[in-house]
């Protein structure tokens, strides 16, 4: 496995876990508004870097850059909703289904071979969502479903990044998220606006900076390795989710809920490992 990819994904997972924690501290703000501020901060940081390095963000395959932006915005908005409504580790675990969808998209669009074991692991992961939701009264069906849809769009976003491997600078891919998100989420937020107060601004700033770093390192990882292999390492973030949830919100889980999480993670990990073996052969 590519060492650079491992390093980048570990950094990405850590910063994304801090982003999740920041969103969890803002349950009173509309998720579209959080996405807007997060994207605005990201756009300012990206624009400054692009200008300094003289990089044109509109040079390259704009179709996939735009698709990455749109799918990423949908995925993040739905994910923020689940973070606000579900226990931290529960919401994060459902989001880890994204590598499954990345592999499925690669199968249909890139004609990658998917052996039977990987399809079985897909089923195991989705069964884990059902088990986790069924035995944890805090995980309502609606928000569990939104989490799955969020993972689907995240998987499509990761697929788009994989397609652009070696064709554009990582910062360009990162920049296209706020290029799409700022105007769209800005308009939507006008209808549900709630002005942040006090420490809300600090949490919003932290969400923006941590997401920027997480996105940058994730994009570097995806461009250093196959999309399905890189996305599979995201499950390591579950360790941070459990830690932050317990330390800051006193969140605990019963054995059956943990079994459901284990089924999801096992399905994703075995799926990714099988994919890596296929790539080598």
VOMAR-33520 format. One record per residue: x, y, z of N, C-alpha, C, CB in turn; residue in three letters. Coordinates in steps of 0.05 Angstrom, whole numbers, plus 32768, in hexadecimal, padded with zeros to 4 digits. Glycine has a CB too. Example, Ala and Ser with C-alpha at 12.3 -4.5 7.8 and 13.67 -1.06 7.14 Angstrom:
2
81087F8E809C80F67FA6809C81087FBE809C80E27FA780B5ALA81017FD3808E81117FEB808F81028001809D811A7FF48072SER
//
This chain:
281
80117FE880008000800080008012801980007FED80008019UNK800A802D7FF1801A80457FEE801D80548008800C80577FD9UNK803580598011803A8065802B80308082802C805880658032UNK803380908015802A80AC8014800B80AC8018803180B97FF9UNK7FFE8099800B7FE08098800E7FD98094802C7FD580827FFDUNK7FE7808280397FE1807C80557FE5809580667FF380658060UNK7FFB80A38062800180BB80717FEC80D1806D801D80C7806AUNK7FE580D580547FD180E9804D7FB580E280587FCF80ED802FUNK7FAE80C980577F9380C180607F9180C3807F7F8C80A58057UNK7FA780BD808D7FA780BF80AA7FA380DC80B27FC180B480B6UNK7FB180EE80A57FAE810B80AA7F91811480A37FC3811B809BUNK7F87810A808D7F6C811180847F58810880987F6681058069UNK7F5A80F080A17F4780E480B47F4780F480CE7F4E80C780BAUNK7F5F80FC80D87F60810B80F17F53812680EE7F7E810F80F9UNK7F59813580D97F4D814F80D67F2E814E80D17F5A815E80BFUNK7F26813980C27F09813680BE7EFB812F80D87F04812080A9UNK7F08812180EA7EFC811A81047EF8813481147F0D81068113UNK7F0B814681127F08816081207EF2817181137F238170811FUNK7EEF816F80F97ED8817C80EB7EBE817180F67EDA817880CDUNK7EBC815780F87EA3814A81027E9D8154811F7EA6812C8102UNK7EB28156812F7EAE815F814A7EA4817C814B7EC8815D815AUNK7EAF818D81397EA681A981387E8981AB81307EB781B88124UNK7E80819B811D7E64819B81147E528192812B7E60818980FBUNK7E5B817E813A7E4B817381507E46818981667E5A815B815DUNK7E58819C81677E5581B2817B7E4381C881717E7081BD8182UNK7E3881C581587E2781D9814C7E0C81CE81447E3581E68134UNK7DFE81C081567DE481B4814F7DCE81C8814A7DDC81A18165UNK7DD281E181537DBD81F681517DBF820681377DBF82098168UNK7DD4820181277DD7820F810D7DCE81FD80F77DF482188109UNK7DC0820880E27DB881F880CB7DD181EB80BE7DA8820980B7UNK7DD081D280B67DE781C580A97DEF81D380907DE181A880A4UNK7DDC81DE80807DE381EC80687DF48204806E7DCA81F48058UNK7DEF821180847DFE8229808C7E1A822180957DF0823880A3UNK7E1D820A80A27E38820180AA7E4881FA80917E3681E880BDUNK7E3B81ED807E7E4881E680657E51820080567E3681D68052UNK7E40821480577E47822E804A7E60823A80577E2F8241804DUNK7E61823D80717E788249807E7E918237807A7E72824C809CUNK7E8D821D807C7EA4820B80787EAF820F805C7E9B81EE807CUNK7E9E821280487EA68215802C7EB2823080277E8E8210801AUNK7EA7824580347EB2826080317ECF8262803A7EA08274803FUNK7ED4825680527EEF8255805D7F018246804A7EEF82498079UNK7EF8822F80407F07821F802E7F0E822E80147EF982048028UNK7EFA823C800A7EFE824B7FF17F1382617FF47EE382577FE7UNK7F12826F800B7F25828480107F42827980127F1E82938029UNK7F44826380217F5F825680247F69824C80097F5D82408038UNK7F57823F7FFA7F5F82347FE07F6782497FCC7F4882227FD5UNK7F57825F7FCB7F5C82757FB97F7782817FBE7F46828A7FBAUNK7F7D82857FD87F9782917FDF7FAE827F7FD57F9982957FFDUNK7FAB82657FD97FC082527FD07FC282517FB27FBB82367FDCUNK7FAC82507FA47FAC824F7F877FB982677F7B7F8F824C7F7DUNK7FB3827F7F877FBE82987F7D7FDD82987F817FB182B07F8BUNK7FE5828F7F998002828F7F9F8011827C7F8D800682887FBCUNK800582657F87801282507F77800C82537F59800A82357F80UNK7FFB82677F527FF4826C7F367FE882547F29800C82767F27UNK7FD482487F377FC682307F2C7FAA82387F237FC5821A7F42UNK7FA382307F0C7F8982367F017F7582207F087F8A823A7EE2UNK7F6182257F197F4F820F7F227F3B82077F0C7F3E82197F39UNK7F3A82167EF67F27820F7EE07F3582017EC97F1A82287ED6UNK7F4E81F87ECE7F5D81EA7EBA7F5B81CC7EC07F7A81F37EB8UNK7F5181BC7EAE7F4E81A07EB27F3281977EA97F5281997ED0UNK7F2B817E7EB17F1181737EAA7EFC817F7EBD7F1181547EABUNK7EEF81957EB47EDC81A37EC57EC481927ECC7ED381BD7EB8UNK7EBD817F7EBB7EA6816D7EC07EA9815E7EDA7EA281597EA9UNK7EC081517EDD7EC581417EF67ECA81547F0E7EDC812E7EF2UNK7ED6816A7F097EDA817D7F1F7EBF81877F297EEC81957F16UNK7EAE818D7F177E9381977F1F7E8381807F2C7E8381A17F06UNK7E8581687F227E7881517F2E7E82814C7F4A7E7B81387F1DUNK7E9C814F7F4E7EA8814B7F687E9D81607F7B7EC7814D7F67UNK7E9A81797F727E8F818F7F827E72818A7F8A7E9181A97F74UNK7E6181837F777E45817F7F7C7E4081677F8E7E36817A7F61UNK7E4C81507F887E4881387F987E53813C7FB57E5681207F8BUNK7E6A814B7FB67E7581517FD17E6481627FE27E90815E7FCDUNK7E5781767FD57E4581887FE47E2D81797FEF7E3B819F7FD2UNK7E2181687FDE7E0A81587FE77E1281457FFE7DFE81487FCFUNK7E2981377FFA7E328124800E7E37813280297E4B81168004UNK7E45814980287E4C815780417E348162804F7E60816D803BUNK7E21816D80407E098178804C7DF98163805B7DF781868037UNK7DF5814C804E7DE78136805A7DF6812B80727DE181208046UNK7E10812A80707E21812080867E1F8132809E7E3E811D807DUNK7E1F814D809A7E1D815F80B07E02815C80BE7E20817C80A6UNK7DED815680AF7DD3815180BB7DD4813980CE7DBD814C80A5UNK7DE1812380C47DE3810B80D57DF5811080ED7DEE80F480C5UNK7E0A812080EA7E1B812781017E0C813581177E33813780F8UNK7DF98147810E7DEA815681227DD48144812F7DDD816E8114UNK7DCA813081217DB38121812B7DBA810681377DA0811D8115UNK7DD280FB81307DD980E081397DF280E1814B7DDF80CE8121UNK7DF780CC815B7E1080CB816A7E2780CD81577E1180B0817AUNK7E3D80D881607E5480DF814F7E5F80C681407E6A80EB815FUNK7E6580B1814F7E70809981437E5C808B81317E7980858159UNK7E42808C81377E2E808081267E2C808E810B7E1380828134UNK7E2C80A9810B7E2B80B880F27E4480B380E27E2880D680F8UNK7E5B80B280EF7E7580AE80E17E76809280D57E8C80B380F4UNK7E6C807E80E37E6D806380DA7E5D805F80C07E63805080EFUNK7E45806B80C07E34806980A77E42807680907E18807580ACUNK7E50808C80957E5E809A80807E74808980747E6A80B5808BUNK7E7E807680847E948065807A7E8B805180647EA080568091UNK7E718052805E7E68804180477E71804D802C7E4980408048UNK7E7C8065802D7E84807180137E97806180037E91808C8019UNK7EAB8052800E7EBC80427FFE7EAD802C7FEE7ED28034800EUNK7E9780227FFA7E87800E7FED7E7B801A7FD37E7080057FFFUNK7E7180327FD57E65803F7FBE7E7B80477FAA7E5680587FC6UNK7E93804E7FB47EA980547FA17EAF803C7F907EC2805D7FB1UNK7EB080247F9D7EB6800B7F8E7EA080057F7B7EBA7FF47FA2UNK7E87800A7F837E7080047F717E7180167F587E5580087F80UNK7E7780307F5D7E7980437F467E90803B7F337E7D805F7F50UNK7EA680327F3F7EBD80297F2F7EB580107F1F7ED580237F41UNK7EA57FFF7F2A7E9B7FE77F1C7E8A7FEF7F037E8B7FD57F2FUNK7E7880017F077E6580087EF27E72801B7EDD7E4D80157EFDUNK7E82802E7EE67E8D80427ED37EA9803C7EC97E8D805D7EE1UNK7EB9802F7ED97ED480287ED07ED7800B7EC97EE880307EE6UNK7EC27FFC7ECD7EC17FDF7EC67ED67FCF7ED67EC77FDB7EA8UNK7EDB7FD87EEF7EED7FC97F007EDF7FAF7F097EF67FDA7F19UNK7EEE7F997F0A7EE37F807F137EDE7F807F317EF57F687F0BUNK7EC67F767F397EC07F757F557EB97F587F5C7EA87F887F5DUNK7ECB7F4A7F6A7EC67F2D7F717EAF7F2A7F857EDF7F207F7CUNK7EA67F117F877E8F7F0B7F987E937F147FB57E897EED7F97UNK7EAB7F107FBF7EB07F177FDB7EAB7F347FE17ECD7F117FE3UNK7EB07F457FCD7EAC7F627FD17E8E7F687FD27EBA7F737FBBUNK7E7E7F5B7FC17E617F5F7FC17E567F567FDC7E537F507FAAUNK7E617F407FE67E577F3680017E5E7F4A80177E657F1B8007UNK7E757F5680147E7D7F6A80287E6C7F8380267E9A7F718025UNK7E637F8A800E7E507FA0800A7E377F9B801A7E497FA57FECUNK7E2D7F8280177E157F7A80257E197F7B80447E0C7F5F801DUNK7E307F72804D7E367F72806A7E357F8E80757E517F65806FUNK7E417FA180667E427FBD806F7E267FC980717E537FCE805CUNK7E167FC4805D7DFA7FCF805E7DEA7FC180747DED7FCC8043UNK7DEF7FA880787DE17F9A808E7DE97FA680A97DE77F7B808EUNK7E027FAF80AB7E0C7FBB80C37DFC7FD580C97E297FC180C1UNK7DF57FE480B47DE57FFC80B97DCA7FF580C47DE2800C809EUNK7DBE7FE080BA7DA47FD780C37DA57FCE80E07D997FC080B2UNK7DBA7FBF80E77DBD7FB681037DC27FCE81167DD57FA28105UNK7DD47FDF810E7DDA7FF6811F7DC2800881237DF180078112UNK7DB3800D810E7D9B801D81107D85801081217D90802480F5UNK7D837FF5811D7D6D7FE7812A7D717FE481487D6A7FCC811EUNK7D8A7FE581527D8E7FE0816E7D997FF9817D7DA27FCA8171UNK7D97801081707D9E8029817D7D88803D81787DBA80348173UNK7D788043818D7D618055818A7D69807181827D51805681A4UNK7D82807881857D8B8093817D7D8F8096815F7DA5809A818CUNK7D92807F81527D97808081357D7C807B81267DAC806A812CUNK7D6E809181207D54808F81137D57808780F57D4580AA8115UNK7D44807980EA7D46806F80CF7D4B808580BB7D2C806180C7UNK7D3D809D80BE7D4080B380AB7D5D80BC80AA7D2F80CA80B3UNK7D6A80C080C17D8580CA80C17D9980B480B97D8C80D580DCUNK7D93809B80BF7DA4808580B57DA3808480967D9B806A80C1UNK7D8B8088808B7D898088806E7D9780A080617D6B80898066UNK7D9580B8806E7DA480CF80647DC280CA80657D9D80E88075UNK7DCB80BC807A7DE780B5807C7DF080A380657DED80A78096UNK7DE08090805D7DE6807E80477DE7808E802D7DD280678045UNK7DD480A080287DD480B080107DED80C280107DBA80C2800FUNK7DF480CD80277E0C80DD80297E2580CD80217E1080E88045UNK7E2680B5802A7E3D80A380237E3D809D80057E3C80898033UNK7E25809A7FF97E2480957FDC7E3080AD7FCD7E0680917FD4UNK7E2880C57FD47E3380DC7FC57E5080E07FCC7E2380F67FCDUNK7E5980D97FE47E7580DB7FEA7E8580C77FD97E7A80D68009UNK7E7A80AF7FD67E87809B7FC57E8A80A57FA97E7780817FC6UNK7E7580B37F9E7E7780BE7F837E8B80D47F827E5B80C87F7BUNK7E8D80E47F977EA280F97F987EBE80ED7F977E9E810B7FB1UNK7EC280D87FA77EDC80CB7FA77EE380BE7F8C7EDD80B67FBEUNK7ECE80B37F807ED280A87F657EDC80BE7F527EB8809B7F5AUNK7ED080D57F547ED780EC7F427EF580F47F477EC581047F47UNK7EFD80F37F617F1980FA7F677F2C80E67F5B7F1D80FC7F86UNK7F2480CC7F5D7F3580B77F517F3880B97F337F29809C7F58UNK7F2380C27F267F2480C57F097F3780DB7F017F0880CC7EFEUNK7F3A80F07F127F4C81067F0C7F6881027F167F40811F7F18UNK7F6F80EA7F1F7F8980E57F297F9F80EC7F147F8C80C77F30UNK7FB280FD7F1C7FC881047F0B7FC181197EF67FD280EC7EFEUNK7FA881227EF57FA081357EE17F9F81527EEA7F85812E7ED6UNK7F9A81567F047F9881717F0F7FA681727F2B7F7B817B7F12UNK7FAD81897F347FB8818C7F4F7FA381867F647FC381A97F53UNK7FAB81797F7A7F9881737F907F88818C7F997FA681677FA7UNK7F9681A37F9B7F8981BB7FA57F7281C47F927F9D81D27FA8UNK7F7481BE7F787F5F81C47F657F4681B47F6B7F6881BF7F48UNK7F4A819B7F717F3381897F787F2681937F917F3C816C7F7BUNK7F36819B7FA57F2C81A57FBE7F1C81BF7FBA7F4381AA7FD2UNK7F2681D07FA97F1A81EA7FA47EFF81E87F977F2C81FB7F93UNK7EFA81D47F877EE181D27F797EC981CC7F8C7EE281BD7F64UNK7ECF81C27FA47EB981BE7FB77EAD81D97FBF7EC481AE7FD0UNK7EBD81EC7FCA7EB282067FD17EA882167FB97EC682157FE1UNK7EB482127FA27EAA82217F8A7E8D821A7F867EBB82197F71UNK7E8682017F8A7E6A81F97F877E5982007FA07E6881DB7F81UNK7E6581FA7FB77E5781FC7FD17E5082197FD97E6681EF7FE6UNK7E62822C7FD67E5D82477FE07E4482547FD47E7682587FDAUNK7E4182557FBA7E2982617FAF7E1082517FB57E2B82657F92UNK7E1182377FB37DF982267FB77DF082277FD47DFF82097FAFUNK7E0382227FE77DFC822180037DF6823D800D7E1282158013UNK7E03825280017DFD826D80097DE0827580047E1082817FFAUNK7DD6826E7FEC7DBA82747FE57DA782647FF77DB5826D7FC8UNK7DAC824A7FFB7D9B823A800B7D9A824480287DA3821C800AUNK7DB2824C80327DB48255804E7DA4826E80547DD182598055UNK7D9F827E803F7D8F829780437D738291804E7D8E82A68029UNK7D69827980477D4E8272804F7D4C8266806A7D42825F803AUNK7D63825E80757D63825180907D78825D80A27D688232808DUNK7D7F8276809C7D96828280AA7D92828580C87D9B829D809EUNK7DA7827F80D77DA9828380F37DC5828D80FA7DA282698104UNK7DC682A681037DE082B381077DF082A5811D7DDD82D0810EUNK7E09829C81187E1A8290812C7E2082A581427E3482858120UNK7E24829B815A7E2B82AD81717E4182A081817E1282B28183UNK7E5182B2818E7E6682A881A07E79829481947E59829C81B8UNK7E7C827D81A27E8F826981997E86825B817F7E92825481AFUNK7E6E826081767E668254815C7E7A825B81467E4A825E8154UNK7E84827481477E97827D81337EB1826D81347E9C829B8135UNK7EBA8267814C7ED38257814F7ECF823B81447EDB8256816CUNK7EB8822F814A7EB3821481407EB0821481217E998209814DUNK7EA3822981167EA1822A80F97EBC822E80EC7E8E824280F2UNK7ECD823E80F87EE8824280EE7EF8822780EF7EF7825880FEUNK7EF5821981057F0381FF81087EF981EB80F47EFF81F58125UNK7EDF81EB80F07ED381D880DC7EDF81DE80C07EB481DB80DBUNK7EE081F880B97EEB8200809F7F0881F8809B7EE8821D809BUNK7F1981FF80AF7F3581F980AD7F3B81DB80AD7F45820680C3UNK7F2E81CC80BF7F3281AF80C07F2881A180A77F2481A480D9UNK7F1281AA809C7F08819E80847F1A81A3806D7EEC81A8807EUNK7F2581BB806B7F3881C280567F5081AF80577F4181DF8058UNK7F5B81AC806F7F72819A80717F6B817D806C7F7E819D808EUNK7F53817580767F4A815980717F46815480537F3181548080UNK7F3A816780457F35816480297F4F816380197F24817B801EUNK7F62817480207F7B817580127F8B815B80157F8C818D801CUNK7F8D8151802D7F9B813880327F8C812080257FA081348050UNK7F72812180267F62810B801A7F67810B7FFC7F44810E8020UNK7F6681227FEF7F6A81247FD37F86811A7FCB7F6681417FC9UNK7F9A81227FDB7FB581187FD67FB780F97FD87FC981257FE9UNK7FA880EE7FEB7FA780D17FEF7F9A80C37FD77F9980CA8008UNK7F8480CF7FCD7F7680C27FB77F8680C47F9D7F5B80D07FB3UNK7F9780D87F9B7FA780DB7F837FC180CB7F857FAE80F87F7EUNK7FC780C07F9D7FDE80AF7FA17FD880927F9F7FEB80B67FBCUNK7FBE808B7F9F7FB6806F7FA07F9A806D7F937FB580647FBDUNK7F9080557F8F7F7680517F837F60805C7F957F7180337F7DUNK7F4A80647F8A7F3480707F997F2A805D7FAF7F1D80797F87UNK7F2580447FA87F1A80317FBB7F2D802B7FD17F1280177FADUNK7F47802A7FCB7F5B80247FE07F5E803B7FF37F76801E7FD3UNK7F5F80547FE97F63806B7FFB7F4A8070800C7F6880847FEAUNK7F32806E80017F1A807380107F16805F80267F0280737FFEUNK7F21804780237F1D803380387F2A803A80527F288019802EUNK7F3F804A80527F4D8051806B7F3D8065807C7F68805D8065UNK7F27806F80717F17808280807F0B807680997F01808D806FUNK7F09805B809A7EFC804E80B17F0C805280CA7EF9803080ACUNK7F26805980C77F37805E80DF7F2C807680EF7F53806480D7UNK7F1D808780E27F11809E80F07EFD809681057F0580B080DCUNK7EF4807D81047EE1807481187EED807581347ED780578112UNK7F07807181367F14807281507F11808E815B7F32806B814DUNK7F1680A2814B7F1380BE81547EF680C4815B7F1D80D2813FUNK7EE380BA814B7EC780BF81507EBE80B4816B7EB680B3813AUNK7EC6809C81717EC08090818C7ECC80A181A27ECA8073818DUNK7EE580A9819E7EF380B981B37EE680D481B77F1080BD81ACUNK7EE180E381A27ED580FE81A47EB880FB81B07ED4810C8189UNK7EA980E781A57E8D80E481AF7E8C80DE81CC7E8080CE819FUNK7E9E80CD81D67E9E80C681F27EA880DD82047EAF80AD81F7UNK7EBE80EA81FB7ECA80FF820B7EB98118820D7EE5810681FFUNK7EAD812081F77E9E813A81F77E80813781FA7EA5814881DDUNK7E75812081F37E57811E81F47E4D810682047E4D811C81D8UNK7E6080F782107E5880E082207E4A80CA82117E4780E98237UNK7E5080C781F77E4280B381E67E4D809781EB7E4580BB81C9UNK7E3B808481EF7E43806881F17E30805881E07E41805E820FUNK7E37803E81DB7E28802D81C97E24801181D57E36802B81ADUNK7E0D800581CF7E087FEA81D97E177FD681C67DEA7FE381DAUNK7E177FBD81CE7E277FA981BF7E1C7FA581A37E267F8F81CEUNK7E027FA5819F7DF67FA181857DFC7FB881727DD87F9C8187UNK7DFC7FD0817D7E037FE7816D7E217FE681647DFF8001817DUNK7E327FDD81777E4E7FD981707E517FC3815B7E5E7FD38189UNK7E417FAF815D7E417F9981497E3B7FA4812E7E2E7F828151UNK7E277FB5812C7E207FC181127E377FD181077E077FD28115UNK7E447FE181187E5B7FF1810F7E717FDF81067E6580038126UNK7E767FC981147E8B7FB6810D7E857FA980F27E8E7FA08122UNK7E6B7FA380ED7E647F9880D37E697FAB80BC7E467F9080D3UNK7E637FC580C17E687FD980AC7E867FDB80A67E5D7FF480B5UNK7E967FDE80BB7EB37FE280B87EC07FC980AC7EC07FE980D3UNK7EB77FB180B57EC27F9880AA7EBD7F96808D7EB77F8080B9UNK7EA47F9C80857E9D7F9B80697EAD7FAD80587E807FA18065UNK7EB27FC580627EC17FD980537EDF7FD180517EBF7FF58060UNK7EEA7FC880687F077FC180687F0C7FA980567F0F7FBB8085UNK7EFD7F9480597F017F7C80487EFD7F83802A7EEE7F658050UNK7EE97F9480257EE47F9D800A7EFC7FAB7FFF7ECB7FB08009UNK7F087FBE800E7F1F7FCD80047F377FBB80017F267FE38018UNK7F3C7FA980147F537F9680127F507F847FF97F557F85802BUNK7F387F7B7FF47F337F6B7FDC7F387F7B7FC37F167F607FDCUNK7F307F957FC37F357FA67FAC7F537FAA7FA77F277FC07FB0UNK7F627FAD7FBD7F7F7FB17FBA7F8C7F987FAE7F8C7FB77FD5UNK7F837F807FB67F8F7F677FAB7F897F657F8D7F847F4F7FBAUNK7F717F6E7F867F6A7F6D7F697F7B7F807F597F4C7F737F66UNK7F807F977F647F917FAB7F567FAD7FA07F527F927FC57F66UNK7FB87F927F667FD37F887F637FD57F717F4F7FDD7F7E7F7EUNK7FC07F627F4C7FC17F4C7F397FB97F557F1E7FAE7F357F43UNK
//
